[in-house]
Each structure stands twice: as C-alpha cells, then as structure tokens.
C-alpha cells in the first residue's frame, strides 16, 4: 500500500484538489477566485478603484437629476408666465398618465373635479391649444388631444380668415380641410381656432401651415404643424369653457 501511495499519491492529491476546486467554483460561481484575483492585481491596476467608480457613478446620477430639475424649473417658469397672460382663471395641471399605445390620443391630468375641472374644459400649453377634457374624477381628468384622429376642431387661417376644420393624424401634424374650393392659404400661415367652433375659445393658436394641396378632392387640404409640443407635454393649463 505504501509503495502504491508513493507512486500514485501525488496524482490522487492533485486530482482531489482539481475536483474540489471545480466543485467550489460551481457552487460559488467563481466569486472567491475573482476576489483573490482582484486582491492580487489591485495594487498593479492603473485607473479607478472600485470605490472611485462607485463615487463617479453616483456623481453622474446626481448631475443627471440636477439637469432634469433645472429643465423642469425652466418649463414651470415659462408656464407660469403663460398663465399670467390669461384673462380668465385657469388651472395648472401635471400630466400623470400617458400610455404608449395611445400616446397621440389621450393624456391623464393630475387634477379633477375637486380642483374645479369639468367635462368640456379647454386644455392649452405653451405653444397653443392641446385638447379638451372628456371625463373627470375627483382628482384626475382625461384629455382628448388635437392629434387624436377622432378630434375635429373648427379653425381658420388667421391672415385670410378662410375657415375649415382640423382633424388629428396621430402625430405632431394635423390636417385642415377647407370649406371653400379655392381658399387663400400659403405655407407659413398661422392657424387658430375659429369663432364658429363649438368646443374651443376663438383665437387659440393651433399651428402653422406646413404644406397645401389645393387639388385634393372633395376639398382642399393643408398639413398643419401643431405649435404645442404634443409629444413632450408635462404640464398644461385648463380653461373653463361653456359649450356653445
């Protein structure tokens, strides 16, 4: 036995070490070996330590938060400036809900009947008209956006007073269909809500004419670039409105 051990003992020991190491690595996912490696090579590594990397990551996170807070602060300042220019009482409301599958159709506001909002109230933002309130709970309101394909709003060309209606296209542009066969319209014309609109106050900014198709049948059409940033809305202003 001793003679056999002298001949094969070292092989048995090394086999046991290898099998044991493999089992340990399997059970611990190699964590002890990684720690040992980091301990051995750490003094020779050039660059940031683990602690320095964590501190740097935290600093970047705080910097991103600061940039976002500054952006929100600037937007609120602009919105408050817009509110001060309004001639009637208004309600500032944050957007608290917006699903990806109806991004261009509806948004949910964090204000409701407890704040004085009612169905039919008009919603605007920096840049112009946004939509109107279609349902209300005590603390939330649902808004149908101008970009919703089911939305139709009476509008006019501010320069020439030629009338039509605006329908949503599910994007940042909408279509204005004219009532007249040969309207006085050109690219860059300002589009506002008309005095015959039953759902919005007259004179609200809607957008600018991006292109015109006078040959469209059955009526001429224009592509309208909406001036309110529909895709990036965060805060809006709600205006009381009595349906005509």
ABEGO torsion letter per residue (X at the ends): XAAAAAAAAAAAAAAAAAAAAAAAAAAAGGAAAAAAAAAAAAAABBEBBAAAAAAAAAAAAAAAAAAAAAAAAAAAAAAAAAAAABABBBBBBBBABBBAAAAAABBBBABBAAAGBBBGBBBBBBGEBAEBBABBBAABBBBBBAABAABBBBBBBAAAGBBBBBBBAGBABBBBBBABABBBBBBGBBBBBBAABAABBBGBBAEBBABBBAABOABBBBBBBBABBAAABABBBBBBBBBX
